[in-house]
Amino acid sequence: MSIAALPSPAAQADHLIALGVPEIARLSADDLRSFAAAHGDVDGALLAVHPDRAPASALSPLISREGKTGFVVTDMPDVDQFAPQGIDLPDAPLYLVTGLDRGDEMGNWSPEEALPAITKAGRSPLLLTEGIHWVLQQPSALERNHCFMTIGSRLRKENGKFDARTPALWISNGTGRDGSERRNAPKVGWCWWGNRHTWLGFGSAAARS
C-alpha cells in the first residue's frame, strides 16, 4: 500500500509546535523552526525528537485518527522504559530519520525473524517514538491491516534479559479493555517477540542524522 509523502521539515516543525511538543521536550518553538530550516533540503525526512526528551507516553495522545485520540494499552504502563537497542541515536534533542519503510512485505513475520533481515539490508528498526512521530506527521502510515511494529525499542529486565514484549502501532477494534469508544483509534500496544501477525509489518529506517 502506498503511503503519502511526508510534509516538509518546516511543516513538520509547525505541526509539532501546534501540538505542544516543544513544551514536552523542554525546547522552544524557535529551536524546532531553526532545526527544520537548516535541514529543509533533506527530502522525505522525518523530524524526530529524542525519546529522552519526548517519551512515547507523552506523544501517543497527540496522534489522532478519524477524530479518535491515540492511547497506550493498559497493560503497558512501562512503555517509556522501552529504550533504543543496538541503535546509534544522534546525541541531540532533534534529529532526522530518512528512508522510512513500513515493512509490509514482512507481514506474518515475527520480530525475531524480521530483525536479522532488516539489519542485513543495511537498515535499522524504528524506535517506538519514531513510529509515533511518523504517524503524527503522516496519518496514512497507519492503515487497517497495514500497521507496523517498532522493534528498535526493547525493555531489558533486571536479570539482563529482554522483555518478550515488543512495541507496535496499530488501530484499535474497540474490544476488551480498549473500550468500544476507542474503536478505530490509533493504539500503542505490544506483541510477543516470537509471534507472527499478518497485519503487522516492521517499520525501519535507512539512516538517522
PyMOL CGO cylinders between C-alpha atoms (Angstrom):
from pymol import cmd
from pymol.cgo import CYLINDER

trace = [
    CYLINDER, 0.00, 0.00, 0.00, 1.33, 3.44, -0.86, 0.3, 1, 1, 1, 1, 1, 1,
    CYLINDER, 1.33, 3.44, -0.86, 1.94, 5.99, 1.89, 0.3, 1, 1, 1, 1, 1, 1,
    CYLINDER, 1.94, 5.99, 1.89, 1.68, 9.70, 1.18, 0.3, 1, 1, 1, 1, 1, 1,
    CYLINDER, 1.68, 9.70, 1.18, 4.93, 11.65, 1.27, 0.3, 1, 1, 1, 1, 1, 1,
    CYLINDER, 4.93, 11.65, 1.27, 5.92, 13.41, 4.45, 0.3, 1, 1, 1, 1, 1, 1,
    CYLINDER, 5.92, 13.41, 4.45, 5.39, 17.16, 4.74, 0.3, 1, 1, 1, 1, 1, 1,
    CYLINDER, 5.39, 17.16, 4.74, 8.45, 19.40, 4.56, 0.3, 1, 1, 1, 1, 1, 1,
    CYLINDER, 8.45, 19.40, 4.56, 10.61, 19.70, 7.70, 0.3, 1, 1, 1, 1, 1, 1,
    CYLINDER, 10.61, 19.70, 7.70, 9.24, 23.23, 8.19, 0.3, 1, 1, 1, 1, 1, 1,
    CYLINDER, 9.24, 23.23, 8.19, 5.65, 21.99, 8.06, 0.3, 1, 1, 1, 1, 1, 1,
    CYLINDER, 5.65, 21.99, 8.06, 6.52, 19.15, 10.43, 0.3, 1, 1, 1, 1, 1, 1,
    CYLINDER, 6.52, 19.15, 10.43, 8.04, 21.62, 12.89, 0.3, 1, 1, 1, 1, 1, 1,
    CYLINDER, 8.04, 21.62, 12.89, 4.94, 23.80, 12.77, 0.3, 1, 1, 1, 1, 1, 1,
    CYLINDER, 4.94, 23.80, 12.77, 2.74, 20.76, 13.40, 0.3, 1, 1, 1, 1, 1, 1,
    CYLINDER, 2.74, 20.76, 13.40, 4.78, 19.70, 16.44, 0.3, 1, 1, 1, 1, 1, 1,
    CYLINDER, 4.78, 19.70, 16.44, 4.64, 23.25, 17.76, 0.3, 1, 1, 1, 1, 1, 1,
    CYLINDER, 4.64, 23.25, 17.76, 0.85, 23.32, 17.35, 0.3, 1, 1, 1, 1, 1, 1,
    CYLINDER, 0.85, 23.32, 17.35, 0.62, 20.04, 19.28, 0.3, 1, 1, 1, 1, 1, 1,
    CYLINDER, 0.62, 20.04, 19.28, 2.67, 21.41, 22.17, 0.3, 1, 1, 1, 1, 1, 1,
    CYLINDER, 2.67, 21.41, 22.17, 5.66, 19.13, 21.66, 0.3, 1, 1, 1, 1, 1, 1,
    CYLINDER, 5.66, 19.13, 21.66, 8.25, 21.84, 22.45, 0.3, 1, 1, 1, 1, 1, 1,
    CYLINDER, 8.25, 21.84, 22.45, 6.81, 22.14, 25.97, 0.3, 1, 1, 1, 1, 1, 1,
    CYLINDER, 6.81, 22.14, 25.97, 7.04, 18.36, 26.42, 0.3, 1, 1, 1, 1, 1, 1,
    CYLINDER, 7.04, 18.36, 26.42, 10.62, 18.30, 25.13, 0.3, 1, 1, 1, 1, 1, 1,
    CYLINDER, 10.62, 18.30, 25.13, 11.78, 21.40, 27.03, 0.3, 1, 1, 1, 1, 1, 1,
    CYLINDER, 11.78, 21.40, 27.03, 12.56, 23.15, 23.76, 0.3, 1, 1, 1, 1, 1, 1,
    CYLINDER, 12.56, 23.15, 23.76, 11.43, 26.43, 22.26, 0.3, 1, 1, 1, 1, 1, 1,
    CYLINDER, 11.43, 26.43, 22.26, 9.37, 26.77, 19.11, 0.3, 1, 1, 1, 1, 1, 1,
    CYLINDER, 9.37, 26.77, 19.11, 12.35, 28.59, 17.61, 0.3, 1, 1, 1, 1, 1, 1,
    CYLINDER, 12.35, 28.59, 17.61, 14.53, 25.53, 18.29, 0.3, 1, 1, 1, 1, 1, 1,
    CYLINDER, 14.53, 25.53, 18.29, 12.27, 23.41, 16.10, 0.3, 1, 1, 1, 1, 1, 1,
    CYLINDER, 12.27, 23.41, 16.10, 11.90, 26.02, 13.39, 0.3, 1, 1, 1, 1, 1, 1,
    CYLINDER, 11.90, 26.02, 13.39, 15.65, 26.65, 13.23, 0.3, 1, 1, 1, 1, 1, 1,
    CYLINDER, 15.65, 26.65, 13.23, 16.43, 22.94, 13.00, 0.3, 1, 1, 1, 1, 1, 1,
    CYLINDER, 16.43, 22.94, 13.00, 13.85, 22.50, 10.24, 0.3, 1, 1, 1, 1, 1, 1,
    CYLINDER, 13.85, 22.50, 10.24, 15.19, 25.48, 8.32, 0.3, 1, 1, 1, 1, 1, 1,
    CYLINDER, 15.19, 25.48, 8.32, 18.73, 24.12, 8.49, 0.3, 1, 1, 1, 1, 1, 1,
    CYLINDER, 18.73, 24.12, 8.49, 17.58, 20.78, 7.05, 0.3, 1, 1, 1, 1, 1, 1,
    CYLINDER, 17.58, 20.78, 7.05, 14.85, 21.90, 4.69, 0.3, 1, 1, 1, 1, 1, 1,
    CYLINDER, 14.85, 21.90, 4.69, 16.65, 20.39, 1.70, 0.3, 1, 1, 1, 1, 1, 1,
    CYLINDER, 16.65, 20.39, 1.70, 16.54, 16.82, 3.06, 0.3, 1, 1, 1, 1, 1, 1,
    CYLINDER, 16.54, 16.82, 3.06, 13.82, 15.15, 1.00, 0.3, 1, 1, 1, 1, 1, 1,
    CYLINDER, 13.82, 15.15, 1.00, 11.43, 12.74, 2.69, 0.3, 1, 1, 1, 1, 1, 1,
    CYLINDER, 11.43, 12.74, 2.69, 12.97, 13.13, 6.15, 0.3, 1, 1, 1, 1, 1, 1,
    CYLINDER, 12.97, 13.13, 6.15, 11.08, 12.70, 9.41, 0.3, 1, 1, 1, 1, 1, 1,
    CYLINDER, 11.08, 12.70, 9.41, 11.77, 15.28, 12.11, 0.3, 1, 1, 1, 1, 1, 1,
    CYLINDER, 11.77, 15.28, 12.11, 12.07, 13.35, 15.39, 0.3, 1, 1, 1, 1, 1, 1,
    CYLINDER, 12.07, 13.35, 15.39, 12.51, 14.40, 18.99, 0.3, 1, 1, 1, 1, 1, 1,
    CYLINDER, 12.51, 14.40, 18.99, 14.93, 12.30, 21.03, 0.3, 1, 1, 1, 1, 1, 1,
    CYLINDER, 14.93, 12.30, 21.03, 12.96, 9.83, 23.21, 0.3, 1, 1, 1, 1, 1, 1,
    CYLINDER, 12.96, 9.83, 23.21, 14.72, 11.16, 26.32, 0.3, 1, 1, 1, 1, 1, 1,
    CYLINDER, 14.72, 11.16, 26.32, 13.02, 14.49, 25.61, 0.3, 1, 1, 1, 1, 1, 1,
    CYLINDER, 13.02, 14.49, 25.61, 9.61, 13.31, 24.39, 0.3, 1, 1, 1, 1, 1, 1,
    CYLINDER, 9.61, 13.31, 24.39, 8.68, 9.80, 25.57, 0.3, 1, 1, 1, 1, 1, 1,
    CYLINDER, 8.68, 9.80, 25.57, 6.05, 7.58, 24.00, 0.3, 1, 1, 1, 1, 1, 1,
    CYLINDER, 6.05, 7.58, 24.00, 3.56, 8.15, 26.83, 0.3, 1, 1, 1, 1, 1, 1,
    CYLINDER, 3.56, 8.15, 26.83, 3.55, 11.89, 26.12, 0.3, 1, 1, 1, 1, 1, 1,
    CYLINDER, 3.55, 11.89, 26.12, 3.43, 11.59, 22.33, 0.3, 1, 1, 1, 1, 1, 1,
    CYLINDER, 3.43, 11.59, 22.33, 0.78, 8.88, 22.00, 0.3, 1, 1, 1, 1, 1, 1,
    CYLINDER, 0.78, 8.88, 22.00, -2.21, 11.07, 23.00, 0.3, 1, 1, 1, 1, 1, 1,
    CYLINDER, -2.21, 11.07, 23.00, -1.23, 13.55, 20.27, 0.3, 1, 1, 1, 1, 1, 1,
    CYLINDER, -1.23, 13.55, 20.27, -1.96, 11.05, 17.49, 0.3, 1, 1, 1, 1, 1, 1,
    CYLINDER, -1.96, 11.05, 17.49, -5.45, 11.17, 16.04, 0.3, 1, 1, 1, 1, 1, 1,
    CYLINDER, -5.45, 11.17, 16.04, -7.40, 9.14, 13.52, 0.3, 1, 1, 1, 1, 1, 1,
    CYLINDER, -7.40, 9.14, 13.52, -10.98, 9.72, 12.43, 0.3, 1, 1, 1, 1, 1, 1,
    CYLINDER, -10.98, 9.72, 12.43, -11.38, 12.05, 15.40, 0.3, 1, 1, 1, 1, 1, 1,
    CYLINDER, -11.38, 12.05, 15.40, -10.12, 9.42, 17.86, 0.3, 1, 1, 1, 1, 1, 1,
    CYLINDER, -10.12, 9.42, 17.86, -7.19, 10.11, 20.16, 0.3, 1, 1, 1, 1, 1, 1,
    CYLINDER, -7.19, 10.11, 20.16, -4.20, 7.78, 20.37, 0.3, 1, 1, 1, 1, 1, 1,
    CYLINDER, -4.20, 7.78, 20.37, -3.58, 5.76, 23.52, 0.3, 1, 1, 1, 1, 1, 1,
    CYLINDER, -3.58, 5.76, 23.52, -1.26, 3.22, 25.14, 0.3, 1, 1, 1, 1, 1, 1,
    CYLINDER, -1.26, 3.22, 25.14, -2.72, -0.15, 26.11, 0.3, 1, 1, 1, 1, 1, 1,
    CYLINDER, -2.72, -0.15, 26.11, -3.43, -0.53, 29.82, 0.3, 1, 1, 1, 1, 1, 1,
    CYLINDER, -3.43, -0.53, 29.82, -1.03, -3.45, 30.26, 0.3, 1, 1, 1, 1, 1, 1,
    CYLINDER, -1.03, -3.45, 30.26, 1.96, -1.40, 29.10, 0.3, 1, 1, 1, 1, 1, 1,
    CYLINDER, 1.96, -1.40, 29.10, 2.40, 1.09, 31.96, 0.3, 1, 1, 1, 1, 1, 1,
    CYLINDER, 2.40, 1.09, 31.96, 6.16, 0.76, 31.49, 0.3, 1, 1, 1, 1, 1, 1,
    CYLINDER, 6.16, 0.76, 31.49, 6.03, 1.94, 27.87, 0.3, 1, 1, 1, 1, 1, 1,
    CYLINDER, 6.03, 1.94, 27.87, 8.69, 4.62, 28.43, 0.3, 1, 1, 1, 1, 1, 1,
    CYLINDER, 8.69, 4.62, 28.43, 11.16, 2.02, 29.65, 0.3, 1, 1, 1, 1, 1, 1,
    CYLINDER, 11.16, 2.02, 29.65, 11.38, 0.52, 26.15, 0.3, 1, 1, 1, 1, 1, 1,
    CYLINDER, 11.38, 0.52, 26.15, 14.67, 2.07, 25.08, 0.3, 1, 1, 1, 1, 1, 1,
    CYLINDER, 14.67, 2.07, 25.08, 16.77, 2.10, 21.89, 0.3, 1, 1, 1, 1, 1, 1,
    CYLINDER, 16.77, 2.10, 21.89, 18.58, -1.17, 21.45, 0.3, 1, 1, 1, 1, 1, 1,
    CYLINDER, 18.58, -1.17, 21.45, 21.52, -1.53, 19.07, 0.3, 1, 1, 1, 1, 1, 1,
    CYLINDER, 21.52, -1.53, 19.07, 20.76, 1.85, 17.51, 0.3, 1, 1, 1, 1, 1, 1,
    CYLINDER, 20.76, 1.85, 17.51, 23.19, 4.75, 17.38, 0.3, 1, 1, 1, 1, 1, 1,
    CYLINDER, 23.19, 4.75, 17.38, 20.96, 7.75, 18.05, 0.3, 1, 1, 1, 1, 1, 1,
    CYLINDER, 20.96, 7.75, 18.05, 22.29, 11.24, 17.38, 0.3, 1, 1, 1, 1, 1, 1,
    CYLINDER, 22.29, 11.24, 17.38, 23.30, 12.97, 20.60, 0.3, 1, 1, 1, 1, 1, 1,
    CYLINDER, 23.30, 12.97, 20.60, 20.91, 15.85, 20.10, 0.3, 1, 1, 1, 1, 1, 1,
    CYLINDER, 20.91, 15.85, 20.10, 17.35, 16.73, 21.11, 0.3, 1, 1, 1, 1, 1, 1,
    CYLINDER, 17.35, 16.73, 21.11, 16.25, 16.84, 17.45, 0.3, 1, 1, 1, 1, 1, 1,
    CYLINDER, 16.25, 16.84, 17.45, 17.30, 14.61, 14.57, 0.3, 1, 1, 1, 1, 1, 1,
    CYLINDER, 17.30, 14.61, 14.57, 16.19, 13.39, 11.16, 0.3, 1, 1, 1, 1, 1, 1,
    CYLINDER, 16.19, 13.39, 11.16, 15.10, 9.88, 10.17, 0.3, 1, 1, 1, 1, 1, 1,
    CYLINDER, 15.10, 9.88, 10.17, 15.42, 9.09, 6.46, 0.3, 1, 1, 1, 1, 1, 1,
    CYLINDER, 15.42, 9.09, 6.46, 14.36, 6.23, 4.22, 0.3, 1, 1, 1, 1, 1, 1,
    CYLINDER, 14.36, 6.23, 4.22, 11.26, 5.26, 6.20, 0.3, 1, 1, 1, 1, 1, 1,
    CYLINDER, 11.26, 5.26, 6.20, 9.62, 1.97, 5.32, 0.3, 1, 1, 1, 1, 1, 1,
    CYLINDER, 9.62, 1.97, 5.32, 6.64, 0.23, 6.93, 0.3, 1, 1, 1, 1, 1, 1,
    CYLINDER, 6.64, 0.23, 6.93, 7.90, -3.24, 6.09, 0.3, 1, 1, 1, 1, 1, 1,
    CYLINDER, 7.90, -3.24, 6.09, 4.62, -4.56, 4.70, 0.3, 1, 1, 1, 1, 1, 1,
    CYLINDER, 4.62, -4.56, 4.70, 6.48, -7.36, 2.94, 0.3, 1, 1, 1, 1, 1, 1,
    CYLINDER, 6.48, -7.36, 2.94, 7.36, -8.76, 6.37, 0.3, 1, 1, 1, 1, 1, 1,
    CYLINDER, 7.36, -8.76, 6.37, 3.77, -9.16, 7.44, 0.3, 1, 1, 1, 1, 1, 1,
    CYLINDER, 3.77, -9.16, 7.44, 3.34, -12.53, 9.20, 0.3, 1, 1, 1, 1, 1, 1,
    CYLINDER, 3.34, -12.53, 9.20, 6.99, -12.48, 10.30, 0.3, 1, 1, 1, 1, 1, 1,
    CYLINDER, 6.99, -12.48, 10.30, 7.93, -12.49, 13.97, 0.3, 1, 1, 1, 1, 1, 1,
    CYLINDER, 7.93, -12.49, 13.97, 10.20, -9.76, 15.38, 0.3, 1, 1, 1, 1, 1, 1,
    CYLINDER, 10.20, -9.76, 15.38, 12.79, -12.47, 15.91, 0.3, 1, 1, 1, 1, 1, 1,
    CYLINDER, 12.79, -12.47, 15.91, 12.70, -13.22, 12.17, 0.3, 1, 1, 1, 1, 1, 1,
    CYLINDER, 12.70, -13.22, 12.17, 12.45, -9.62, 10.98, 0.3, 1, 1, 1, 1, 1, 1,
    CYLINDER, 12.45, -9.62, 10.98, 15.36, -8.05, 12.86, 0.3, 1, 1, 1, 1, 1, 1,
    CYLINDER, 15.36, -8.05, 12.86, 18.13, -10.02, 11.05, 0.3, 1, 1, 1, 1, 1, 1,
    CYLINDER, 18.13, -10.02, 11.05, 16.52, -9.26, 7.67, 0.3, 1, 1, 1, 1, 1, 1,
    CYLINDER, 16.52, -9.26, 7.67, 16.34, -5.54, 8.45, 0.3, 1, 1, 1, 1, 1, 1,
    CYLINDER, 16.34, -5.54, 8.45, 19.96, -5.35, 9.57, 0.3, 1, 1, 1, 1, 1, 1,
    CYLINDER, 19.96, -5.35, 9.57, 21.19, -7.48, 6.66, 0.3, 1, 1, 1, 1, 1, 1,
    CYLINDER, 21.19, -7.48, 6.66, 19.63, -4.91, 4.33, 0.3, 1, 1, 1, 1, 1, 1,
    CYLINDER, 19.63, -4.91, 4.33, 21.73, -2.19, 6.00, 0.3, 1, 1, 1, 1, 1, 1,
    CYLINDER, 21.73, -2.19, 6.00, 18.73, -0.66, 7.73, 0.3, 1, 1, 1, 1, 1, 1,
    CYLINDER, 18.73, -0.66, 7.73, 17.67, -0.34, 11.35, 0.3, 1, 1, 1, 1, 1, 1,
    CYLINDER, 17.67, -0.34, 11.35, 14.30, -0.87, 13.02, 0.3, 1, 1, 1, 1, 1, 1,
    CYLINDER, 14.30, -0.87, 13.02, 12.31, 2.15, 14.09, 0.3, 1, 1, 1, 1, 1, 1,
    CYLINDER, 12.31, 2.15, 14.09, 12.02, 3.21, 17.71, 0.3, 1, 1, 1, 1, 1, 1,
    CYLINDER, 12.02, 3.21, 17.71, 8.52, 3.42, 19.14, 0.3, 1, 1, 1, 1, 1, 1,
    CYLINDER, 8.52, 3.42, 19.14, 8.81, 7.21, 19.42, 0.3, 1, 1, 1, 1, 1, 1,
    CYLINDER, 8.81, 7.21, 19.42, 9.92, 7.44, 15.77, 0.3, 1, 1, 1, 1, 1, 1,
    CYLINDER, 9.92, 7.44, 15.77, 6.90, 5.40, 14.72, 0.3, 1, 1, 1, 1, 1, 1,
    CYLINDER, 6.90, 5.40, 14.72, 4.65, 7.75, 16.66, 0.3, 1, 1, 1, 1, 1, 1,
    CYLINDER, 4.65, 7.75, 16.66, 6.31, 10.80, 15.05, 0.3, 1, 1, 1, 1, 1, 1,
    CYLINDER, 6.31, 10.80, 15.05, 5.72, 9.21, 11.63, 0.3, 1, 1, 1, 1, 1, 1,
    CYLINDER, 5.72, 9.21, 11.63, 2.00, 8.72, 12.27, 0.3, 1, 1, 1, 1, 1, 1,
    CYLINDER, 2.00, 8.72, 12.27, 1.76, 12.21, 13.79, 0.3, 1, 1, 1, 1, 1, 1,
    CYLINDER, 1.76, 12.21, 13.79, 3.13, 13.73, 10.59, 0.3, 1, 1, 1, 1, 1, 1,
    CYLINDER, 3.13, 13.73, 10.59, 1.61, 11.29, 8.11, 0.3, 1, 1, 1, 1, 1, 1,
    CYLINDER, 1.61, 11.29, 8.11, -1.55, 9.55, 9.39, 0.3, 1, 1, 1, 1, 1, 1,
    CYLINDER, -1.55, 9.55, 9.39, -1.71, 7.38, 6.25, 0.3, 1, 1, 1, 1, 1, 1,
    CYLINDER, -1.71, 7.38, 6.25, 1.33, 5.49, 7.59, 0.3, 1, 1, 1, 1, 1, 1,
    CYLINDER, 1.33, 5.49, 7.59, -1.16, 3.64, 9.77, 0.3, 1, 1, 1, 1, 1, 1,
    CYLINDER, -1.16, 3.64, 9.77, -3.83, 1.70, 7.88, 0.3, 1, 1, 1, 1, 1, 1,
    CYLINDER, -3.83, 1.70, 7.88, -6.11, -1.07, 8.98, 0.3, 1, 1, 1, 1, 1, 1,
    CYLINDER, -6.11, -1.07, 8.98, -4.44, -4.38, 8.06, 0.3, 1, 1, 1, 1, 1, 1,
    CYLINDER, -4.44, -4.38, 8.06, -1.21, -2.45, 7.30, 0.3, 1, 1, 1, 1, 1, 1,
    CYLINDER, -1.21, -2.45, 7.30, 0.22, -1.41, 10.66, 0.3, 1, 1, 1, 1, 1, 1,
    CYLINDER, 0.22, -1.41, 10.66, 3.73, -1.86, 11.98, 0.3, 1, 1, 1, 1, 1, 1,
    CYLINDER, 3.73, -1.86, 11.98, 6.00, -2.87, 14.82, 0.3, 1, 1, 1, 1, 1, 1,
    CYLINDER, 6.00, -2.87, 14.82, 8.81, -0.72, 16.19, 0.3, 1, 1, 1, 1, 1, 1,
    CYLINDER, 8.81, -0.72, 16.19, 11.30, -3.29, 17.41, 0.3, 1, 1, 1, 1, 1, 1,
    CYLINDER, 11.30, -3.29, 17.41, 14.17, -0.83, 17.79, 0.3, 1, 1, 1, 1, 1, 1,
    CYLINDER, 14.17, -0.83, 17.79, 12.74, -0.21, 21.27, 0.3, 1, 1, 1, 1, 1, 1,
    CYLINDER, 12.74, -0.21, 21.27, 13.26, -3.03, 23.79, 0.3, 1, 1, 1, 1, 1, 1,
    CYLINDER, 13.26, -3.03, 23.79, 12.90, -3.37, 27.54, 0.3, 1, 1, 1, 1, 1, 1,
    CYLINDER, 12.90, -3.37, 27.54, 15.82, -5.00, 29.36, 0.3, 1, 1, 1, 1, 1, 1,
    CYLINDER, 15.82, -5.00, 29.36, 14.77, -6.64, 32.61, 0.3, 1, 1, 1, 1, 1, 1,
    CYLINDER, 14.77, -6.64, 32.61, 16.70, -6.62, 35.88, 0.3, 1, 1, 1, 1, 1, 1,
    CYLINDER, 16.70, -6.62, 35.88, 18.13, -10.06, 35.10, 0.3, 1, 1, 1, 1, 1, 1,
    CYLINDER, 18.13, -10.06, 35.10, 19.71, -8.68, 31.90, 0.3, 1, 1, 1, 1, 1, 1,
    CYLINDER, 19.71, -8.68, 31.90, 17.34, -10.46, 29.55, 0.3, 1, 1, 1, 1, 1, 1,
    CYLINDER, 17.34, -10.46, 29.55, 14.95, -8.69, 27.20, 0.3, 1, 1, 1, 1, 1, 1,
    CYLINDER, 14.95, -8.69, 27.20, 11.26, -8.49, 27.95, 0.3, 1, 1, 1, 1, 1, 1,
    CYLINDER, 11.26, -8.49, 27.95, 9.41, -10.65, 25.40, 0.3, 1, 1, 1, 1, 1, 1,
    CYLINDER, 9.41, -10.65, 25.40, 7.02, -7.80, 24.59, 0.3, 1, 1, 1, 1, 1, 1,
    CYLINDER, 7.02, -7.80, 24.59, 7.84, -5.70, 21.55, 0.3, 1, 1, 1, 1, 1, 1,
    CYLINDER, 7.84, -5.70, 21.55, 6.02, -2.40, 20.84, 0.3, 1, 1, 1, 1, 1, 1,
    CYLINDER, 6.02, -2.40, 20.84, 3.80, -1.76, 17.84, 0.3, 1, 1, 1, 1, 1, 1,
    CYLINDER, 3.80, -1.76, 17.84, 1.37, 0.78, 16.43, 0.3, 1, 1, 1, 1, 1, 1,
    CYLINDER, 1.37, 0.78, 16.43, -1.99, -0.33, 15.14, 0.3, 1, 1, 1, 1, 1, 1,
    CYLINDER, -1.99, -0.33, 15.14, -5.69, 0.56, 15.07, 0.3, 1, 1, 1, 1, 1, 1,
    CYLINDER, -5.69, 0.56, 15.07, -7.99, -0.49, 17.89, 0.3, 1, 1, 1, 1, 1, 1,
    CYLINDER, -7.99, -0.49, 17.89, -11.03, -2.65, 17.22, 0.3, 1, 1, 1, 1, 1, 1,
    CYLINDER, -11.03, -2.65, 17.22, -12.64, -1.26, 20.37, 0.3, 1, 1, 1, 1, 1, 1,
    CYLINDER, -12.64, -1.26, 20.37, -12.75, -4.65, 22.07, 0.3, 1, 1, 1, 1, 1, 1,
    CYLINDER, -12.75, -4.65, 22.07, -11.67, -5.81, 25.52, 0.3, 1, 1, 1, 1, 1, 1,
    CYLINDER, -11.67, -5.81, 25.52, -10.01, -3.28, 27.77, 0.3, 1, 1, 1, 1, 1, 1,
    CYLINDER, -10.01, -3.28, 27.77, -9.67, -0.76, 24.93, 0.3, 1, 1, 1, 1, 1, 1,
    CYLINDER, -9.67, -0.76, 24.93, -13.38, 0.02, 25.23, 0.3, 1, 1, 1, 1, 1, 1,
    CYLINDER, -13.38, 0.02, 25.23, -15.88, 0.42, 22.39, 0.3, 1, 1, 1, 1, 1, 1,
    CYLINDER, -15.88, 0.42, 22.39, -15.39, 4.20, 22.43, 0.3, 1, 1, 1, 1, 1, 1,
    CYLINDER, -15.39, 4.20, 22.43, -11.85, 3.64, 21.19, 0.3, 1, 1, 1, 1, 1, 1,
    CYLINDER, -11.85, 3.64, 21.19, -12.78, 1.70, 18.08, 0.3, 1, 1, 1, 1, 1, 1,
    CYLINDER, -12.78, 1.70, 18.08, -10.65, 2.97, 15.15, 0.3, 1, 1, 1, 1, 1, 1,
    CYLINDER, -10.65, 2.97, 15.15, -8.33, 4.91, 17.47, 0.3, 1, 1, 1, 1, 1, 1,
    CYLINDER, -8.33, 4.91, 17.47, -4.56, 4.69, 16.91, 0.3, 1, 1, 1, 1, 1, 1,
    CYLINDER, -4.56, 4.69, 16.91, -3.07, 2.41, 19.53, 0.3, 1, 1, 1, 1, 1, 1,
    CYLINDER, -3.07, 2.41, 19.53, 0.35, 1.76, 21.05, 0.3, 1, 1, 1, 1, 1, 1,
    CYLINDER, 0.35, 1.76, 21.05, 0.50, -1.86, 22.09, 0.3, 1, 1, 1, 1, 1, 1,
    CYLINDER, 0.50, -1.86, 22.09, 2.81, -4.84, 22.11, 0.3, 1, 1, 1, 1, 1, 1,
    CYLINDER, 2.81, -4.84, 22.11, 3.26, -8.29, 20.62, 0.3, 1, 1, 1, 1, 1, 1,
    CYLINDER, 3.26, -8.29, 20.62, 5.43, -11.22, 21.67, 0.3, 1, 1, 1, 1, 1, 1,
    CYLINDER, 5.43, -11.22, 21.67, 8.97, -11.40, 20.27, 0.3, 1, 1, 1, 1, 1, 1,
    CYLINDER, 8.97, -11.40, 20.27, 8.36, -14.81, 18.71, 0.3, 1, 1, 1, 1, 1, 1,
    CYLINDER, 8.36, -14.81, 18.71, 4.81, -14.33, 17.40, 0.3, 1, 1, 1, 1, 1, 1,
    CYLINDER, 4.81, -14.33, 17.40, 3.63, -13.53, 13.87, 0.3, 1, 1, 1, 1, 1, 1,
    CYLINDER, 3.63, -13.53, 13.87, 0.78, -11.25, 12.80, 0.3, 1, 1, 1, 1, 1, 1,
    CYLINDER, 0.78, -11.25, 12.80, -0.38, -10.91, 9.20, 0.3, 1, 1, 1, 1, 1, 1,
    CYLINDER, -0.38, -10.91, 9.20, -1.38, -7.26, 9.68, 0.3, 1, 1, 1, 1, 1, 1,
    CYLINDER, -1.38, -7.26, 9.68, 1.87, -6.02, 11.21, 0.3, 1, 1, 1, 1, 1, 1,
    CYLINDER, 1.87, -6.02, 11.21, 4.93, -5.09, 9.20, 0.3, 1, 1, 1, 1, 1, 1,
    CYLINDER, 4.93, -5.09, 9.20, 8.16, -3.77, 10.68, 0.3, 1, 1, 1, 1, 1, 1,
    CYLINDER, 8.16, -3.77, 10.68, 9.00, -0.07, 10.50, 0.3, 1, 1, 1, 1, 1, 1,
    CYLINDER, 9.00, -0.07, 10.50, 12.61, 0.65, 9.59, 0.3, 1, 1, 1, 1, 1, 1,
    CYLINDER, 12.61, 0.65, 9.59, 14.88, 3.49, 8.52, 0.3, 1, 1, 1, 1, 1, 1,
    CYLINDER, 14.88, 3.49, 8.52, 17.85, 3.90, 6.22, 0.3, 1, 1, 1, 1, 1, 1,
    CYLINDER, 17.85, 3.90, 6.22, 19.65, 6.45, 8.40, 0.3, 1, 1, 1, 1, 1, 1,
    CYLINDER, 19.65, 6.45, 8.40, 19.46, 8.95, 11.25, 0.3, 1, 1, 1, 1, 1, 1,
    CYLINDER, 19.46, 8.95, 11.25, 21.33, 12.24, 11.34, 0.3, 1, 1, 1, 1, 1, 1,
]
cmd.load_cgo(trace, "trace")
